[in-house]
């Protein structure tokens, strides 16, 4: 990885802007991602404290773990001035792999925004930072999120029973992986990639 490469740069697509996450964005993100439906299949609850969120974002602005082995990369996904969601990656530098995740407001579901933002991030992680494999851990109940991963070219490689426990229930997780070579061969993703999660 070149020292000159900006590890968490502004990324743009035909319709979206992926802004590097900074503390000042906390109030806008809180407003956009406060719907409880977003957190049905992930740990945590909707943010309610802008100052606490600002402190968390400020901590993540280092972009690196204390030992330097991981890069902590976060983008705020915007359409015009509207915050739609976030995409993030934890890059394991030596292994050239990245754990990836995404969270989008219900208003953005089903419009292709998640797929467009994810393709932009994955492309940068490969071409800019040399990541060769991407990993997503998804709750088995989250059909919409799994559909998005599959449409991006991810393939299920494992099932982890009892991977987590939150909101009073056990979360089993599918492990999905995507190689950089497969990413290059994946055709553009049409809309309707992230419809509202069903029961």
N, C-alpha and C positions, 0 to 999 in steps of 0.2 A: 504494500500500500504506500503510495507516494505521500510524502510529508506535505506536499502542496495541495492535496485533495481536501476540500471542505467536507467534513464527515457528515454534517447535517444541513445541507444547503436548501435553499428555496428550490422547489420543483414545480414545474408547470405542465399542464396537459391542455388539450384543446378547450376544455371547459372548466378546469379546476386549477387552484393554486394550493400547493402544499407548503405551508409556512413552517419553518423551524419553531418548535414550541419554546416559548419563553414565559417568564412569570407574569408579564403584563397581560397575557392573553387569558389568564385564569377567569375573570368575570364572564367573558364571552363564551368560553368553553363550558362553564357552569350553567349558563343559561341554555346552551344548546343541548347539553347532555344530562338534563335533569329528569327525563321521563323514566319512570320505574321499569317500563317494558324493556329498556335497553339492558337492564341488569338481571333479567330473569335467569339466564344461564351462565352468568359469570359472578365471581365473588365480589363483594362490595355492594355499596348502595349509591344512589344518585348523590353527587356532591351537593352540599348545602352551604358550605362555608368557603367563601371566595378567598379569604386570607389563608386558610389551611391549604387550599388548592394552589395558591400562589407560592407558598413555601415549598410545596412538593415540586412544583415546576422549577423553582429556583434551584433546588437540589439537583434536579435532572439536567440542568444547563451545563454541568461539567461534561456531559456527553460520554463520560468514561467511568468504569468502576475504579475504586481506589487502587487496585493492583494493576490496572491497565489492560487486563485480559479481555474485557468486554467493552463494547461501545453501546451506549444507551441512546438510541436515536428516536425522536418523537416529532411528528408533524401534525399540525392542525390543518384539516382539509376545509377549504373555503370555496364557495361559488360567489363571486363578487364579494360583498361584505358579509355574507351569511356563513357562519360556521356550520358545517355539515357533520363533522366527526373528527376522529383522529386515526392515524395509522402509526405503528411503532415497530421497532426491531431491536432486539438484543443481539449484537453481532459478537460471535465467539471468534476472536481474531486469529488465533493459531489454527483453529479447525476450519476456518473459512465457511462457517455456517451461521445462520441467523434464525432466531425464534421470532416469528412475526405475529402481529395481532391487529385487530381493527375494531372500532366502535363508531357507530353512526346513529344519528338522531332518526326517529321514525319518519320524519318528514323527508328524509333522503332515501328511504328504502324503496326498492323497486325501480330506480331510475338510472342504474348503471354507475352511480358515483363511486360506490365502494370498489367495484372492479377497476375503474379508471384510476383511482388513487392508488390502489394496491399495485397495479402494473407499473405505475410510475416509480413507486418506492422500490419494488423488486428489481426493476431495470437498473436503477441507480446503485443499489446494493451490489449488483453483479459488476456492472461496468465501472463504477466509481471506486468500490471498495474490495472487489475481488471475491465476493461471496459466491460459493459454488453450490450450496444447498440451503433450502428454506424449509422451516419446520413450523407447523401450526398445530396446537393442541386445542381441540374443540369438544365441548360437552356433547355427548351422544344425542341429547334431546334437542340440540340447536340445529334443526333441519335447514333453516335459511343460511346460517353461517357455513354449514357443511356444503351446501349447494354452491355457494360463492367460491369456496376453496376448490371444489371440483371443476368449476367452470374456468378457473384460473390455471388449471392443469395439475393441481395437487392430487396426489394419490394416497389413499389410506394405507398405512403400513403397519399399524399396531392398534390395539385396544387396551387401555389401562383401566382396570376395574378399581373403583374406589380411589380415583386419582385425587379427589378433593371432597370436602364436606362443607356446605354452606346453605344458608336459608332453610335449615332443618332437613336437608336431604343429601344423599350421597351423589356425587358427580362422577360418572364414568366418562372417560375421554378417548376420542379417536385421535391418533397421531397421523397427521397428513404431512407428506414431504413433496418437494418439488426441486428438481435439479435445475441449475442455470441453463443447461442445454435444452431441457424440456420447455423452459420458459421462453426461449427464443423461438421454439417451434409452435407455441400456442397462438392460435388466431385471436384477433380482438374479441372481447367479450361483449355480447349484445346486452341491452338493458334487461330489467327484471331479474337482476342478480341477487337482490337482497330484499325480498318481500317481507312483510311483517311476520315475526315468528308465531307459529301456531301453538296450540296447547301440546 
